[in-house]
Structure formats: C-alpha cells, structure tokens
C-alpha cells in the first residue's frame, strides 16, 4: 500500500512539473504590447496546426487553408480577440496584438504531422502599463530632450524611433542609423543622437517644430516567442527660441550696461561737486526807487 502511494505521489510530481510530454513556456508582457508565439516549424500541406486559448480553439492551419476564430467562437461572443489575432502562413506562429489583461492565460499549440504530433503550452501573463510607457515631456526651446528607454538594450533587441509616424532612428544588432536631412525634411539636422547601450534618443537644441509624438518600437526575440513593445513620448517645446545659455548671456550684458551707466552718472556727479562757486559783483548806479527807499529810512 505504501509503495502504491509513493508511486502515485511521484506521478503527480512529474505532472505538476510539466514532465508530461508538453513543453511549457512562460511569457510576461505589458498591456498594449504585441506578442508572437512561435511554433518553431515551417508549415507543409500535410501538417495541421491548432491554437487553443484556455481550451477554446482560436486559430488553425490545415494544409494551405487557415482559420481564425470569429467573435462567437472566441469565448461565447464576448469579442475577446476582435481583429487582434494574426497567423503566419509559413510557420503557423500566432500573434496577439494590443494585448490586454483579459488575454492572460494558457495558449496551447498542437501540431499534427503525418505520423506524429507535438504539443506546446505558452503561459502568458499580462501586466498593467507602467507610467513610463506614456510619458509627457515639457521643455523650453533651446534645451536638450533625452527620451529614455529605462533599461539596458539586449543584443538581439531592435529599436526603432518614430516622430509623428516618420522613421527617424533605429538600432538593429550592432548597426544604427539616424535619418538623413532629406528623410527628416531637415527638421533634425545634426541634432539627434542615439545611445547604443540603452537605445535612448537625445534631441539637442530643441525647437518649437520638434513638438509632437515620439514613438519607440522595441522588438525582443527569442526562440519561443517575440515581444513588440511600444513607448510613447508626448514632447512639448515652448519658448521664444533663445536657449538658456543665450538668455544667461543677455542677462550678463544687461548687468554690465547697468554697472557702466551707474559709473558714468557717479563720475559726472563727483566732477560737478568739485566746480568752485564764484560770486559776481556788478557795479551800477542806483535806480530812483532805490534812492527813495534809502531817503525814507533816513
């Protein structure tokens, strides 16, 4: 009896730890990201690939025909995956776009070959969007703007920067590229810099025309899944067009002018005080009125 109990406990242990012939992969993403669950195979006509979410079939490829669930077939008509699922016809990989918290769960993959089959499970956990994913940046014209990623870039990560949906910079592996003057309509002429370690973008000596949405697309790849993350920065540049250095220079000049003016005024006042006072005596004959006044007093 004890022997049977030990065997039963051992079997339950193996099942709990995934030793049941089914590979399990944990995937952690943020809300709003897109994730691709890779099959690791190239499809052929005799192969059949089926995807299930929490035991409900959501996508399938049979030969050269593909199928993605309708709203009703995806969880009792709650429209869970409306227009957010995409199947790769060459590999059968499944992409979930703009993922939400309700998409957390187990995605089961079943690949049926002519003489065998294989199963794989993806345990997807969706977390809320952090404050850093949507950032507002306010700057005065002439100041530098640093749009940070907040993490060290992984070697396999590719990062692409957009300004109002226009490609302005990208890093792929060890290669990086910043848009040319023509591509950026001379808007950012020699004012963009990329940090190769983090992928952060610096815009120097900003102008009012630099205001707008900057979007960073981060693609992280592994053998089992790919994650696409998006970070958005709403940048507002205000001011008269003078940089902080120029304003400081103007203040210094105004102070110098005030000091010089005060010195000139002080110098003139001192010179006026040194001029001697002169008494002028004018000899003339007294008038009749003055004679009459003198006689009256006598």
Residue pairs with C-beta under 8 A, 6 or more apart in sequence:
14 20
18 24
21 119
22 119
22 120
22 121
23 119
23 120
23 121
24 120
24 121
24 122
24 123
25 120
25 121
25 122
25 123
25 224
25 225
26 123
26 125
27 35
27 37
27 122
27 123
27 124
27 125
27 224
27 225
27 227
28 125
28 127
29 35
29 99
29 124
29 125
29 126
29 127
29 227
29 229
30 126
30 127
30 128
30 129
30 130
30 133
30 229
31 99
31 100
31 101
31 126
31 127
31 128
31 129
32 98
32 99
32 129
32 133
32 230
33 99
33 227
33 228
33 229
33 230
34 95
34 96
34 97
34 98
34 99
34 227
34 228
35 95
35 96
35 99
35 124
35 225
35 226
35 227
35 228
36 88
36 93
36 94
36 95
36 96
36 225
36 226
36 227
36 228
37 51
37 93
37 94
37 95
37 96
37 107
37 109
37 122
37 124
37 224
37 225
38 91
38 93
38 223
38 224
38 225
38 226
39 49
39 91
39 92
39 93
39 109
39 111
39 120
40 91
40 223
40 224
41 47
41 49
41 91
41 92
41 111
42 90
42 91
43 49
43 61
43 89
43 90
43 91
43 92
45 63
45 64
46 63
46 113
46 114
47 61
47 63
47 92
47 111
47 112
47 113
47 114
48 60
48 61
48 62
48 63
48 111
48 112
49 60
49 61
49 92
49 109
49 110
49 111
49 112
50 57
50 59
50 60
50 109
50 110
50 112
51 57
51 58
51 59
51 60
51 94
51 107
51 108
51 109
51 110
52 58
52 107
52 108
52 109
52 110
53 74
53 75
53 81
53 105
53 106
53 107
53 108
54 75
54 105
54 106
55 108
56 69
56 73
56 74
56 75
57 69
57 73
58 68
58 69
58 73
58 74
58 81
58 85
58 94
59 66
59 67
59 68
59 69
59 85
59 87
59 94
60 66
60 67
61 67
61 87
61 89
61 92
64 89
66 87
66 89
68 85
68 86
68 87
69 81
69 85
71 77
71 78
71 79
71 82
74 80
74 81
80 102
80 103
81 96
81 103
84 96
84 97
84 98
84 99
85 94
85 95
85 96
85 97
86 94
86 95
86 97
87 93
87 94
87 95
88 94
88 95
92 111
94 107
94 109
96 103
96 124
99 124
99 126
100 126
101 126
101 128
103 124
103 126
104 124
104 125
104 126
105 123
105 124
106 121
106 122
106 123
106 124
107 121
107 122
107 124
108 119
108 120
108 121
108 122
109 119
109 120
109 121
109 122
110 117
110 118
110 119
111 117
111 118
111 119
111 120
122 224
122 225
132 150
132 231
133 230
133 231
133 232
134 231
134 232
134 234
135 147
135 231
135 232
135 233
135 234
136 233
136 234
136 236
137 145
137 147
137 233
137 234
137 235
137 236
138 235
138 236
138 238
139 145
139 206
139 235
139 236
139 237
139 238
140 237
140 238
140 239
140 244
141 206
141 207
141 208
141 237
141 238
141 239
141 240
141 241
141 242
141 243
142 205
142 206
142 239
142 241
142 242
142 243
142 244
142 245
142 246
143 206
143 243
143 244
144 202
144 203
144 204
144 205
144 206
145 202
145 203
145 206
145 210
145 235
145 237
146 200
146 201
146 202
147 161
147 200
147 201
147 202
147 203
147 214
147 216
147 233
147 235
148 198
148 200
149 159
149 198
149 199
149 200
149 216
149 218
149 231
150 198
151 198
152 197
152 198
153 159
153 171
153 196
153 197
153 198
153 199
154 220
155 173
156 173
156 220
156 221
156 222
157 171
157 199
157 218
157 219
157 220
157 221
158 170
158 171
158 172
158 173
158 218
158 219
159 170
159 171
159 199
159 216
159 217
159 218
159 219
160 167
160 169
160 170
160 216
160 217
160 219
161 167
161 168
161 169
161 170
161 201
161 214
161 215
161 216
162 168
162 214
162 215
162 216
162 217
163 184
163 187
163 188
163 212
163 213
163 214
163 215
164 212
164 213
165 215
166 179
166 183
166 184
167 179
167 183
168 178
168 179
168 183
168 184
168 188
168 192
168 201
169 176
169 177
169 178
169 179
169 192
169 194
169 201
170 176
170 177
171 194
171 196
171 199
176 194
176 196
178 192
178 193
178 194
179 188
179 192
181 189
187 209
187 210
188 203
188 210
191 203
191 204
191 205
191 206
192 201
192 202
192 203
192 204
193 201
193 202
193 204
194 200
194 201
194 202
195 201
195 202
199 216
199 218
201 214
201 216
203 210
203 235
205 243
206 237
207 237
207 241
208 237
208 238
208 239
208 241
210 235
210 237
211 235
211 236
211 237
212 234
212 235
213 232
213 233
213 234
213 235
214 232
214 233
214 235
215 230
215 231
215 232
215 233
216 230
216 231
216 232
216 233
217 228
217 229
217 230
218 228
218 229
218 230
218 231
219 226
219 227
219 228
220 226
220 227
220 228
220 229
242 250
286 294
